Amino acid sequence: MISEVDDNMSGSIDFGEFLKVVEKQKERAENFDDEEDMIGSFVSCGGNADKSGHVKKETLIKIIKHDFGLTIDIEDLINKVDTDGSGEIEFGEFSILLSS
């Protein structure tokens, strides 16, 4: 994904390039066929298919930073959507994160 937006080929993304990542994520979220895709993503990160459970903050950080290699401030984004401050992302918060 970085290579898609890393215009200057630096191996990391600056703020403008980050905005492109966010826009691409919005497009992908809009293209979810239905809620089942969102649920599938939630489950693959540790939640339950019935929308219960949660995704640990550390899991999301690992996926974003290590698995996808993004250098965005995912901690800040997670903190913004973690409305109850639990450090765990419930389905509603997860949906907001993917849609933001």
C-alpha positions as CSV (number, residue, x, y, z in Angstrom):
1,M,0.0,0.0,0.0
2,I,2.9,2.4,0.7
3,S,4.1,2.0,-2.8
4,E,0.7,3.2,-4.1
5,V,1.0,6.6,-2.3
6,D,4.8,7.0,-1.7
7,D,5.2,9.6,-4.4
8,N,8.8,10.4,-3.6
9,M,9.8,6.8,-3.0
10,S,11.2,7.5,0.4
11,G,9.9,4.3,1.9
12,S,7.7,6.2,4.4
13,I,4.8,8.5,3.9
14,D,4.4,12.2,4.7
15,F,1.2,13.9,5.6
16,G,0.0,14.4,2.1
17,E,0.7,10.8,1.2
18,F,-1.1,9.7,4.4
19,L,-4.2,11.6,3.2
20,K,-4.1,9.5,0.1
21,V,-4.0,6.3,2.2
22,V,-7.0,7.6,4.2
23,E,-8.8,8.3,0.9
24,K,-8.0,4.9,-0.5
25,Q,-9.3,3.3,2.8
26,K,-12.5,5.3,2.5
27,E,-13.0,4.1,-1.1
28,R,-12.4,0.5,0.0
29,A,-14.8,0.9,2.9
30,E,-17.4,2.3,0.5
31,N,-16.9,-0.6,-1.8
32,F,-17.6,-3.2,0.9
33,D,-20.4,-5.3,-0.6
34,D,-22.3,-5.3,2.7
35,E,-21.8,-5.5,6.4
36,E,-20.6,-9.1,6.1
37,D,-17.3,-7.8,4.7
38,M,-16.9,-5.5,7.7
39,I,-17.7,-8.3,10.0
40,G,-15.2,-10.5,8.2
41,S,-12.5,-7.9,8.8
42,F,-13.5,-7.6,12.4
43,V,-13.3,-11.3,12.9
44,S,-9.9,-11.6,11.2
45,C,-8.6,-9.0,13.7
46,G,-9.9,-10.9,16.7
47,G,-13.6,-10.0,17.1
48,N,-16.6,-12.3,16.9
49,A,-18.9,-12.9,13.9
50,D,-21.9,-11.8,16.0
51,K,-20.2,-8.4,16.4
52,S,-19.4,-9.1,20.0
53,G,-15.9,-9.1,21.4
54,H,-13.2,-6.7,20.5
55,V,-10.0,-6.1,18.7
56,K,-7.0,-5.3,20.9
57,K,-5.3,-2.0,20.2
58,E,-2.0,-3.8,20.0
59,T,-3.3,-6.1,17.3
60,L,-4.4,-3.2,15.1
61,I,-1.1,-1.5,15.6
62,K,0.7,-4.7,14.6
63,I,-1.4,-5.1,11.5
64,I,-1.1,-1.5,10.4
65,K,2.6,-0.9,11.2
66,H,4.2,-4.3,10.8
67,D,2.0,-6.4,8.4
68,F,1.1,-3.5,6.1
69,G,4.2,-1.5,6.8
70,L,2.4,1.9,7.2
71,T,4.1,4.6,9.1
72,I,1.0,6.5,10.1
73,D,0.1,7.4,13.7
74,I,-2.3,4.6,14.1
75,E,-2.3,5.0,17.9
76,D,-3.8,8.4,17.5
77,L,-6.5,7.2,15.2
78,I,-7.3,4.3,17.5
79,N,-7.5,6.6,20.5
80,K,-10.0,8.9,18.5
81,V,-12.3,6.0,17.7
82,D,-12.0,4.2,21.1
83,T,-14.8,6.3,22.5
84,D,-15.0,4.4,25.8
85,G,-11.2,4.5,26.4
86,S,-11.0,0.7,26.9
87,G,-8.0,0.2,24.7
88,E,-10.1,-2.4,22.9
89,I,-12.0,-1.7,19.7
90,E,-15.6,-2.9,19.6
91,F,-17.4,-3.5,16.3
92,G,-18.9,0.0,16.1
93,E,-15.6,1.6,16.8
94,F,-13.9,-0.8,14.3
95,S,-16.4,0.2,11.6
96,I,-15.7,3.9,12.3
97,L,-12.0,3.3,12.1
98,L,-12.2,1.6,8.7
99,S,-14.6,4.2,7.4
100,S,-12.7,7.3,8.6
